[in-house]
């Protein structure tokens, strides 16, 4: 079995939601398993925050990791989750992450 590696924002930008969903499920099991067994260590908080950021962008309809300020012309909140591109284009190409 290959060794588990946490998702990074850079990697998530190159993947579509369809590709990310199984990875998110695996990583969610990893983090909550560690928490339930009391195995969280110093420094894990940043990796867990990154995971949560990716999770919310991928699974939350109309959510993006955009910072503050005015929304871009192609605001992800205006995009319909039923649109094929929403699931098949990489997040970076859509501007969602």
TIMI-2910 file (N, C-alpha, C, CB; in pm, 1 decimal, decimal comma, always signed):
<rs>
+----------+----------+----------+----------+----------+----------+----------+----------+----------+----------+----------+----------+------+
!      n_x !      n_y !      n_z !     ca_x !     ca_y !     ca_z !      c_x !      c_y !      c_z !     cb_x !     cb_y !     cb_z ! resn !
+----------+----------+----------+----------+----------+----------+----------+----------+----------+----------+----------+----------+------+
!    +84,1 !   -117,5 !     +0,0 !     +0,0 !     +0,0 !     +0,0 !    +89,4 !   +124,8 !     +0,0 !    -96,1 !     -0,7 !   +122,4 !  Unk !
!    +60,8 !   +221,1 !    -90,5 !   +142,9 !   +341,9 !    -94,3 !   +126,3 !   +424,8 !    +32,3 !   +107,6 !   +425,8 !   -216,4 !  Unk !
!   +232,6 !   +494,0 !    +67,7 !   +231,6 !   +578,3 !   +186,5 !   +137,2 !   +696,7 !   +164,3 !   +375,0 !   +627,6 !   +220,3 !  Unk !
!    +60,7 !   +731,6 !   +266,3 !    -34,4 !   +842,0 !   +258,0 !    +39,4 !   +975,2 !   +253,7 !   -131,9 !   +838,5 !   +376,8 !  Unk !
!     -3,7 !  +1065,1 !   +167,2 !    +50,6 !  +1200,4 !   +163,7 !    -66,1 !  +1298,8 !   +166,3 !   +140,5 !  +1222,5 !    +37,1 !  Unk !
!    -49,9 !  +1403,4 !   +244,1 !   -153,0 !  +1505,8 !   +256,2 !   -159,6 !  +1589,5 !   +129,3 !   -126,3 !  +1595,5 !   +378,0 !  Unk !
!   -279,9 !  +1634,6 !    +97,7 !   -298,2 !  +1724,5 !    -15,3 !   -236,2 !  +1860,3 !    +13,7 !   -446,7 !  +1739,8 !    -48,4 !  Unk !
!   -188,3 !  +1922,8 !    -90,5 !   -140,5 !  +2059,9 !    -80,7 !   -229,3 !  +2146,5 !   -170,4 !    +11,3 !  +2071,2 !   -121,6 !  Unk !
!   -231,7 !  +2274,5 !   -145,5 !   -309,6 !  +2365,8 !   -228,6 !   -258,4 !  +2359,4 !   -372,5 !   -302,0 !  +2511,2 !   -173,7 !  Unk !
!   -126,8 !  +2355,0 !   -388,1 !    -68,4 !  +2349,7 !   -522,7 !   -115,6 !  +2225,8 !   -598,4 !    +85,2 !  +2351,0 !   -514,5 !  Unk !
!   -119,1 !  +2112,4 !   -531,2 !   -165,1 !  +1989,2 !   -596,7 !   -314,4 !  +1996,8 !   -625,4 !   -134,0 !  +1865,8 !   -509,2 !  Unk !
!   -391,9 !  +2046,4 !   -529,8 !   -537,1 !  +2054,4 !   -546,9 !   -574,1 !  +2144,2 !   -664,5 !   -603,1 !  +2106,2 !   -418,9 !  Unk !
!   -494,5 !  +2247,5 !   -690,8 !   -521,9 !  +2336,8 !   -804,3 !   -510,8 !  +2265,0 !   -938,5 !   -426,1 !  +2455,3 !   -801,9 !  Unk !
!   -438,7 !  +2154,6 !   -942,0 !   -419,0 !  +2082,3 !  -1068,5 !   -520,5 !  +1970,8 !  -1088,1 !   -278,9 !  +2024,4 !  -1074,2 !  Unk !
!   -607,4 !  +1949,3 !   -990,3 !   -704,2 !  +1839,9 !   -995,7 !   -847,0 !  +1892,6 !  -1001,1 !   -687,1 !  +1747,9 !   -874,9 !  Unk !
!   -934,9 !  +1812,4 !  -1061,4 !  -1077,2 !  +1848,2 !  -1067,1 !  -1146,3 !  +1800,3 !   -939,5 !  -1145,6 !  +1786,3 !  -1193,4 !  Unk !
!  -1267,7 !  +1847,1 !   -919,2 !  -1345,4 !  +1800,9 !   -803,1 !  -1365,4 !  +1649,0 !   -808,2 !  -1482,9 !  +1872,6 !   -797,7 !  Unk !
!  -1391,2 !  +1596,3 !   -928,7 !  -1407,2 !  +1450,6 !   -941,9 !  -1282,2 !  +1376,7 !   -894,8 !  -1438,2 !  +1412,9 !  -1087,8 !  Unk !
!  -1166,0 !  +1429,2 !   -925,4 !  -1040,4 !  +1365,8 !   -884,9 !  -1012,1 !  +1387,3 !   -736,2 !   -924,3 !  +1420,3 !   -968,4 !  Unk !
!  -1057,3 !  +1499,8 !   -683,2 !  -1027,1 !  +1533,1 !   -544,2 !  -1116,6 !  +1462,0 !   -442,3 !  -1038,9 !  +1680,8 !   -525,2 !  Unk !
!  -1238,7 !  +1431,5 !   -478,5 !  -1330,3 !  +1372,9 !   -380,1 !  -1276,2 !  +1245,5 !   -313,2 !  -1461,8 !  +1341,8 !   -446,8 !  Unk !
!  -1223,8 !  +1147,1 !   -387,2 !  -1169,3 !  +1028,7 !   -319,9 !  -1048,8 !  +1062,3 !   -230,8 !  -1129,0 !   +924,3 !   -423,6 !  Unk !
!   -967,1 !  +1156,3 !   -275,5 !   -850,4 !  +1198,2 !   -195,5 !   -895,3 !  +1265,4 !    -65,9 !   -760,1 !  +1294,7 !   -276,7 !  Unk !
!   -999,9 !  +1346,8 !    -76,2 !  -1052,2 !  +1414,1 !    +42,1 !  -1108,4 !  +1313,1 !   +141,1 !  -1160,0 !  +1515,6 !     +3,0 !  Unk !
!  -1179,3 !  +1212,8 !    +90,4 !  -1232,2 !  +1108,3 !   +179,4 !  -1119,8 !  +1037,5 !   +253,5 !  -1314,7 !  +1006,2 !    +99,7 !  Unk !
!  -1014,3 !  +1003,1 !   +181,3 !   -900,1 !   +936,0 !   +244,2 !   -832,9 !  +1025,4 !   +347,5 !   -798,4 !   +893,8 !   +138,3 !  Unk !
!   -815,0 !  +1152,1 !   +312,6 !   -746,9 !  +1242,6 !   +405,2 !   -834,5 !  +1271,1 !   +527,2 !   -709,9 !  +1374,2 !   +334,4 !  Unk !
!   -964,5 !  +1276,6 !   +506,6 !  -1055,4 !  +1298,8 !   +620,8 !  -1046,1 !  +1181,2 !   +719,4 !  -1203,0 !  +1316,4 !   +571,2 !  Unk !
!  -1041,0 !  +1060,7 !   +667,1 !  -1023,5 !   +942,6 !   +754,3 !   -891,0 !   +951,5 !   +828,9 !  -1029,4 !   +810,9 !   +671,3 !  Unk !
!   -787,1 !   +993,6 !   +759,8 !   -655,0 !  +1006,4 !   +819,8 !   -658,6 !  +1103,9 !   +937,5 !   -552,8 !  +1052,9 !   +715,0 !  Unk !
!   -710,0 !  +1226,7 !   +912,9 !   -708,2 !  +1328,4 !  +1018,0 !   -797,8 !  +1292,0 !  +1136,0 !   -750,9 !  +1461,9 !   +961,2 !  Unk !
!   -918,8 !  +1246,0 !  +1108,0 !  -1007,7 !  +1215,0 !  +1219,4 !   -964,3 !  +1089,7 !  +1293,0 !  -1149,7 !  +1199,0 !  +1170,2 !  Unk !
!   -897,2 !   +998,7 !  +1224,8 !   -837,0 !   +884,3 !  +1293,0 !   -728,4 !   +929,1 !  +1389,6 !   -779,3 !   +785,8 !  +1191,3 !  Unk !
!   -644,6 !  +1020,9 !  +1344,1 !   -538,6 !  +1074,7 !  +1431,3 !   -598,0 !  +1147,5 !  +1552,0 !   -447,1 !  +1170,7 !  +1352,0 !  Unk !
!   -701,2 !  +1227,0 !  +1526,8 !   -764,1 !  +1300,5 !  +1637,3 !   -826,8 !  +1204,5 !  +1738,4 !   -871,1 !  +1397,4 !  +1583,3 !  Unk !
!   -899,1 !  +1106,8 !  +1687,9 !   -967,6 !  +1011,7 !  +1777,3 !   -869,7 !   +927,0 !  +1857,8 !  -1059,1 !   +920,4 !  +1696,5 !  Unk !
!   -751,4 !   +902,2 !  +1803,1 !   -649,7 !   +824,3 !  +1875,2 !   -556,9 !   +913,1 !  +1957,2 !   -567,6 !   +741,5 !  +1777,0 !  Unk !
!   -579,5 !  +1044,3 !  +1953,7 !   -495,5 !  +1137,4 !  +2029,1 !   -353,9 !  +1146,1 !  +1975,1 !   -491,2 !  +1096,9 !  +2173,7 !  Unk !
!   -339,2 !  +1137,1 !  +1842,7 !   -207,0 !  +1135,6 !  +1780,9 !   -169,1 !  +1266,5 !  +1712,5 !   -200,2 !  +1025,0 !  +1681,5 !  Unk !
!   -245,5 !  +1371,5 !  +1733,3 !   -210,2 !  +1500,1 !  +1672,0 !    -84,1 !  +1553,1 !  +1738,4 !   -326,9 !  +1603,1 !  +1684,8 !  Unk !
!     +5,8 !  +1607,0 !  +1656,1 !   +133,0 !  +1660,3 !  +1706,2 !   +147,2 !  +1807,6 !  +1673,7 !   +250,5 !  +1582,7 !  +1647,4 !  Unk !
!   +242,2 !  +1869,2 !  +1737,6 !   +273,5 !  +2008,4 !  +1708,0 !   +307,9 !  +2018,3 !  +1559,7 !   +391,3 !  +2060,9 !  +1797,6 !  Unk !
!   +251,2 !  +2114,7 !  +1493,9 !   +276,6 !  +2132,2 !  +1351,4 !   +168,1 !  +2072,5 !  +1263,3 !   +408,2 !  +2071,4 !  +1315,9 !  Unk !
!    +87,4 !  +1982,4 !  +1317,1 !    -21,4 !  +1922,7 !  +1238,8 !   -132,1 !  +2023,0 !  +1209,3 !    -79,3 !  +1802,8 !  +1312,4 !  Unk !
!   -141,6 !  +2127,0 !  +1290,9 !   -251,7 !  +2221,5 !  +1274,8 !   -249,6 !  +2290,9 !  +1138,4 !   -246,8 !  +2325,5 !  +1385,1 !  Unk !
!   -133,0 !  +2325,6 !  +1086,6 !   -125,9 !  +2392,8 !   +956,1 !   -169,6 !  +2298,6 !   +843,4 !    +17,6 !  +2444,0 !   +929,7 !  Unk !
!   -125,8 !  +2174,4 !   +848,5 !   -165,7 !  +2077,3 !   +745,8 !   -315,8 !  +2049,8 !   +754,0 !    -86,2 !  +1945,3 !   +761,5 !  Unk !
!   -369,6 !  +2045,8 !   +874,8 !   -513,1 !  +2023,2 !   +892,1 !   -592,5 !  +2144,0 !   +841,7 !   -546,1 !  +1995,1 !  +1040,6 !  Unk !
!   -543,3 !  +2264,9 !   +864,9 !   -609,4 !  +2385,5 !   +813,9 !   -609,2 !  +2385,3 !   +661,0 !   -539,5 !  +2513,1 !   +867,6 !  Unk !
!   -498,5 !  +2343,5 !   +600,8 !   -490,9 !  +2335,3 !   +454,1 !   -592,7 !  +2235,4 !   +402,2 !   -348,6 !  +2295,2 !   +408,3 !  Unk !
!   -601,9 !  +2119,7 !   +467,7 !   -699,7 !  +2018,6 !   +428,7 !   -841,6 !  +2075,8 !   +436,8 !   -686,7 !  +1893,4 !   +518,5 !  Unk !
!   -873,3 !  +2143,8 !   +545,9 !  -1008,0 !  +2199,7 !   +562,0 !  -1037,8 !  +2305,3 !   +456,7 !  -1024,2 !  +2259,7 !   +701,2 !  Unk !
!   -938,4 !  +2383,8 !   +422,8 !   -956,3 !  +2485,4 !   +317,8 !   -993,0 !  +2418,4 !   +186,3 !   -827,8 !  +2570,5 !   +300,6 !  Unk !
!   -919,0 !  +2314,8 !   +149,7 !   -945,9 !  +2240,9 !    +25,8 !  -1083,1 !  +2174,5 !    +33,9 !   -835,4 !  +2134,5 !     -0,3 !  Unk !
!  -1112,6 !  +2111,3 !   +145,4 !  -1241,0 !  +2042,7 !   +165,6 !  -1358,1 !  +2137,4 !   +142,2 !  -1249,0 !  +1983,8 !   +307,5 !  Unk !
!  -1353,6 !  +2254,8 !   +200,9 !  -1464,9 !  +2348,9 !   +189,1 !  -1479,4 !  +2404,8 !    +48,3 !  -1446,9 !  +2462,4 !   +286,9 !  Unk !
!  -1369,9 !  +2424,1 !    -20,9 !  -1378,2 !  +2472,3 !   -159,4 !  -1436,3 !  +2364,4 !   -250,0 !  -1238,9 !  +2515,5 !   -210,6 !  Unk !
!  -1393,8 !  +2240,1 !   -230,7 !  -1438,5 !  +2131,1 !   -317,8 !  -1584,3 !  +2093,1 !   -291,4 !  -1349,1 !  +2008,7 !   -298,9 !  Unk !
!  -1623,8 !  +2086,0 !   -166,9 !  -1756,6 !  +2034,7 !   -133,5 !  -1862,2 !  +2141,8 !   -113,8 !  -1748,2 !  +1952,9 !    -10,8 !  Unk !
!  -1821,6 !  +2265,7 !    -89,0 !  -1918,7 !  +2372,0 !    -64,6 !  -1960,7 !  +2439,7 !   -193,0 !  -1861,9 !  +2474,3 !    +30,9 !  Unk !
!  -2086,8 !  +2425,6 !   -232,7 !  -2131,4 !  +2491,3 !   -355,4 !  -2112,1 !  +2642,4 !   -346,2 !  -2278,6 !  +2458,2 !   -383,4 !  Unk !
!  -2046,9 !  +2697,4 !   -446,5 !  -2027,5 !  +2841,2 !   -451,2 !  -1921,2 !  +2893,7 !   -357,9 !  -2153,5 !  +2907,9 !   -421,2 !  Unk !
!  -1840,6 !  +2807,1 !   -299,8 !  -1735,9 !  +2853,6 !   -209,1 !  -1604,3 !  +2857,4 !   -283,1 !  -1725,4 !  +2763,3 !    -84,2 !  Unk !
!  -1524,9 !  +2954,1 !   -251,3 !  -1391,1 !  +2960,7 !   -308,7 !  -1295,4 !  +3002,4 !   -199,6 !  -1385,0 !  +3059,1 !   -429,3 !  Unk !
!  -1169,7 !  +2992,9 !   -228,1 !  -1066,8 !  +3031,6 !   -131,7 !  -1021,1 !  +3173,6 !   -157,1 !   -947,6 !  +2935,8 !   -138,1 !  Unk !
!  -1102,1 !  +3248,2 !   -228,1 !  -1064,6 !  +3385,7 !   -260,7 !  -1050,1 !  +3467,3 !   -133,2 !  -1168,9 !  +3450,3 !   -354,3 !  Unk !
!   -959,3 !  +3562,4 !   -139,2 !   -937,3 !  +3648,6 !    -23,9 !  -1044,3 !  +3755,1 !    -15,1 !   -799,8 !  +3713,0 !    -30,4 !  Unk !
!  -1013,7 !  +3859,6 !    +54,0 !  -1108,9 !  +3968,6 !    +69,0 !  -1105,5 !  +4057,3 !    -53,4 !  -1079,4 !  +4050,3 !   +195,0 !  Unk !
!  -1196,7 !  +4147,5 !    -59,7 !  -1200,8 !  +4239,9 !   -172,8 !  -1319,6 !  +4209,8 !   -261,1 !  -1071,4 !  +4232,4 !   -254,1 !  Unk !
!  -1326,5 !  +4278,7 !   -372,4 !  -1440,6 !  +4259,8 !   -461,0 !  -1429,8 !  +4126,7 !   -533,7 !  -1450,4 !  +4374,9 !   -561,6 !  Unk !
!  -1545,4 !  +4064,0 !   -559,4 !  -1542,1 !  +3934,9 !   -628,5 !  -1492,4 !  +3950,3 !   -771,5 !  -1680,9 !  +3870,6 !   -628,1 !  Unk !
!  -1422,9 !  +3847,3 !   -823,0 !  -1375,3 !  +3853,0 !   -961,6 !  -1492,2 !  +3848,2 !  -1058,8 !  -1277,9 !  +3737,5 !   -990,5 !  Unk !
!  -1464,2 !  +3878,5 !  -1185,2 !  -1570,1 !  +3874,9 !  -1287,3 !  -1634,0 !  +3737,1 !  -1295,8 !  -1513,9 !  +3914,7 !  -1424,4 !  Unk !
!  -1551,5 !  +3631,6 !  -1286,9 !  -1601,9 !  +3494,7 !  -1290,0 !  -1610,6 !  +3444,6 !  -1146,1 !  -1510,2 !  +3401,5 !  -1377,4 !  Unk !
!  -1703,8 !  +3498,2 !  -1071,3 !  -1719,5 !  +3463,0 !   -929,9 !  -1768,4 !  +3318,7 !   -918,6 !  -1818,6 !  +3560,4 !   -859,0 !  Unk !
!  -1694,1 !  +3231,2 !   -846,6 !  -1735,2 !  +3091,8 !   -831,4 !  -1873,9 !  +3077,3 !   -771,3 !  -1636,0 !  +3018,4 !   -746,1 !  Unk !
!  -1919,5 !  +3175,1 !   -695,4 !  -2053,0 !  +3166,9 !   -634,8 !  -2162,2 !  +3175,0 !   -739,8 !  -2072,0 !  +3278,1 !   -532,2 !  Unk !
!  -2128,9 !  +3229,1 !   -857,5 !  -2226,7 !  +3240,1 !   -965,6 !  -2233,2 !  +3113,6 !  -1051,0 !  -2193,7 !  +3359,3 !  -1053,3 !  Unk !
!  -2139,0 !  +3023,3 !  -1032,5 !  -2131,2 !  +2902,5 !  -1114,9 !  -2226,5 !  +2795,8 !  -1061,4 !  -1986,1 !  +2848,3 !  -1118,7 !  Unk !
!  -2296,1 !  +2730,0 !  -1150,3 !  -2390,5 !  +2624,9 !  -1113,5 !  -2315,8 !  +2493,3 !  -1092,3 !  -2499,7 !  +2608,7 !  -1222,3 !  Unk !
!  -2330,0 !  +2429,8 !   -973,4 !  -2261,4 !  +2301,5 !   -949,2 !  -2303,4 !  +2191,1 !  -1046,1 !  -2287,7 !  +2255,5 !   -807,5 !  Unk !
!  -2415,7 !  +2212,1 !  -1115,0 !  -2458,7 !  +2111,2 !  -1213,2 !  -2385,9 !  +2127,1 !  -1345,2 !  -2609,2 !  +2119,9 !  -1236,4 !  Unk !
!  -2311,2 !  +2236,5 !  -1359,7 !  -2231,4 !  +2261,8 !  -1479,6 !  -2118,0 !  +2159,3 !  -1485,2 !  -2175,0 !  +2408,3 !  -1480,3 !  Unk !
!  -2097,5 !  +2098,2 !  -1599,8 !  -1995,7 !  +1993,7 !  -1616,3 !  -1855,6 !  +2042,8 !  -1577,1 !  -1994,5 !  +1944,5 !  -1761,4 !  Unk !
!  -1822,2 !  +2167,3 !  -1614,3 !  -1690,7 !  +2221,4 !  -1581,6 !  -1665,2 !  +2224,4 !  -1431,1 !  -1676,7 !  +2360,9 !  -1638,6 !  Unk !
!  -1770,2 !  +2243,2 !  -1354,7 !  -1758,0 !  +2249,0 !  -1208,7 !  -1691,7 !  +2120,9 !  -1155,6 !  -1897,6 !  +2268,9 !  -1143,0 !  Unk !
!  -1718,5 !  +2008,4 !  -1220,3 !  -1667,0 !  +1878,5 !  -1173,7 !  -1545,1 !  +1829,5 !  -1249,8 !  -1774,5 !  +1775,2 !  -1183,6 !  Unk !
!  -1526,3 !  +1876,8 !  -1373,1 !  -1421,7 !  +1817,0 !  -1456,4 !  -1298,1 !  +1903,9 !  -1477,8 !  -1478,8 !  +1783,0 !  -1588,2 !  Unk !
!  -1308,6 !  +2033,7 !  -1458,6 !  -1192,4 !  +2121,3 !  -1477,9 !  -1113,9 !  +2134,3 !  -1348,0 !  -1236,7 !  +2260,8 !  -1527,7 !  Unk !
!   -982,7 !  +2147,1 !  -1356,4 !   -901,4 !  +2167,6 !  -1235,7 !   -942,6 !  +2295,0 !  -1161,9 !   -752,1 !  +2174,3 !  -1272,3 !  Unk !
!   -934,9 !  +2289,6 !  -1029,1 !   -974,8 !  +2404,5 !   -947,1 !   -897,5 !  +2529,9 !   -983,7 !   -954,8 !  +2373,6 !   -799,8 !  Unk !
!   -768,0 !  +2515,8 !  -1014,1 !   -688,5 !  +2631,2 !  -1051,8 !   -734,6 !  +2695,1 !  -1179,6 !   -546,5 !  +2592,9 !  -1064,8 !  Unk !
!   -779,3 !  +2613,5 !  -1274,2 !   -829,1 !  +2664,9 !  -1401,5 !   -961,9 !  +2739,3 !  -1381,8 !   -846,7 !  +2549,8 !  -1502,7 !  Unk !
!  -1041,5 !  +2692,6 !  -1285,3 !  -1168,8 !  +2757,4 !  -1256,1 !  -1151,1 !  +2881,3 !  -1167,9 !  -1263,0 !  +2658,9 !  -1188,7 !  Unk !
!  -1035,1 !  +2891,7 !  -1104,9 !  -1009,9 !  +3004,8 !  -1014,6 !  -1070,0 !  +2984,7 !   -877,2 !  -1064,2 !  +3131,7 !  -1074,3 !  Unk !
!  -1101,7 !  +2861,3 !   -843,5 !  -1167,0 !  +2832,5 !   -714,7 !  -1069,7 !  +2815,9 !   -599,7 !  -1249,8 !  +2708,3 !   -726,4 !  Unk !
!   -943,9 !  +2793,8 !   -628,3 !   -847,5 !  +2770,6 !   -520,0 !   -716,9 !  +2839,4 !   -551,8 !   -824,4 !  +2619,9 !   -497,5 !  Unk !
+----------+----------+----------+----------+----------+----------+----------+----------+----------+----------+----------+----------+------+
</rs>
